[in-house]
Amino acid sequence: MASQKAYVALYHSGIYNSEELLNWFQEEYPKHSKRKLDMGKSCVRFKKMDDIPYELIGELVSKMTPQDWISRYEEAVKR
C-alpha cells in the first residue's frame, strides 16, 4: 500500500505476473465496488479510502502464496 498525493495505491505483483489472477480480479472488482477499476500493471488505485474493497483485497492476497510468487519468478528468470 502506498499513499500518493491524489490516491491510495495497492501494489500486487501477482496481478502483473499471473494472467489468470488478473482476469479473476477484473471480473470480481465490479461486484465489490461501485467505482470504475483504476489499474496499472501491478497497482490498483483508489481515490478515497472508503472506496477500498477490503474483502476483495483479502481474497486477492490469499490467492498467491510467497512460495507461488518465488516459483513464478524463478521460472521467468530461467528463460
Summary of the structure (lengths in Angstrom):
residues: 79
radius of gyration: 13.3
end to end distance: 30.5
largest distance: 42.0
contacts: 181
relative contact order: 0.20
helix: 54%
strand: 15%
